[in-house]
Amino acid sequence: MKKKLFIKTYGCQMNVYDSERMIDVMAMEGYEETDSPENADLVVLNTCHIREKAAEKVYSDIGRIRKIKDTKKKNGEEMVLAVGGCVAQAEGAEIMKRAPVVDMVFGPQTYHNLPKMVEKSISLKAKGEKSRILDTDLSVDEKFDQLSKKAVKKKPTAFLTIQEGCDKFCTYCVVPYTRGSEFSRKVDDVMKDAIKLAEAGVVEVTLLGQNVNAYHGTSADGEEWGLPELITKLAKIDGFERIRYTTSHPHDMTDDLINVHGTVKECMPYLHLPVQAGSDKVLKAMNRSHNTATYKKTIADLRKICPDLALSGDFIVGFPGETDEDFEQTMELVREVTYAQAYSFKFSSRPGTPAADMDSQVAEDVKSQRLTKLQALLKTQQMDFNKSVVGKTLSVLIENTGKTPGTAFGRSPYMQAVQVSIGDADFDQLKGKIVDVLIKEGGPFNIQGVLA
Ligand code: SF4
């Protein structure tokens, strides 16, 4: 009987990507995925340090898994419990100390070693020896070498990591500490993985990196390529009809990259470009290396090249020292720029980051009030954007079946979730195809239409 693997993924798309790769590497060792920890021989908590109280949530999940592990042990079954990801990287030794039930802790750059770690843990357990392993090395190169050998699943969309880590050191962020300094994969290695994805039927590829538009990979002839060159080359791969990239930093939106949105038709008219705040004073305290004027100029340049660009962003409210006036400037910027969708959060301090020790922390109730106000505005803008496409015919990539019979789920070029009525059409014939959909309705979170 095949061994079973349960993975809980917290946080961002990088973590979703990493979890998929863990499933791939463990599949090669004969493990198959299960959706319940009770059935699992191996449980992995792939953690994220970005959200509030991240570590506490992990400890509470460890507590739940401990009970399952104890029950299994009473029944003579062993379970390996592993904690990976950014909390593991930041607090690995502490987790080992505080949670003896955890068998192994590994950082985001070492999960290619998961099979070896699991094997070692199991063999140490069998000998009755201490089976605890801690691996939080930060060198990235080897990880990608190992992962490129993985099998590729058949599906129309895929993530492809091209870059990891960050050197920007925004004062609120743990990424430079948990993912390490910036690393760009070699052009040839990215191309090899991309060709494998296209051969497996991937139509839409999303290039991933913590600071993806800072990409500077080396080509075979030793030249440095930026993201514009890479996207242009990837667009020539047979089968790729859509290319997206995330997450970008305003500082690295070069003119060449902006131009790609006008010259490469496969580059979708959608961009996630976090600004974080609308006050230059706050942006400076965040060490964001852009200000509102440079950000607005970038958006204007993008919209000149790609007039229908759908913009997405991230916002943090209640950063230390943020006054009512600073917050009002954020609201003003949102009104001026307008977003098709956005993510917004209250500032929450991460131990070890400069912002955690800053004076003038903003009171929780003030943060909550500001967030409510900002989210109401962003929600209205998202609704307006979704309504603006009603009556238009959009090209939609069909990814999955819909919630009800006779419907399918897909994405518009602008990343909108689309529920498509397909009538009597055969879903299997539509899956992975880009079809014309006449949009009939636009709601706050999705749009609906019929095959045109
Ligand atoms: S650019 Fe992004 S990943 Fe890098 S430190 Fe700032 S917020 Fe973190």
Residues whose N, C-alpha, C, O or C-beta is under 5 A from the ligand:
A	BS01	SF4	C166 K168 F169 C170 C173 V175 Q210 H249
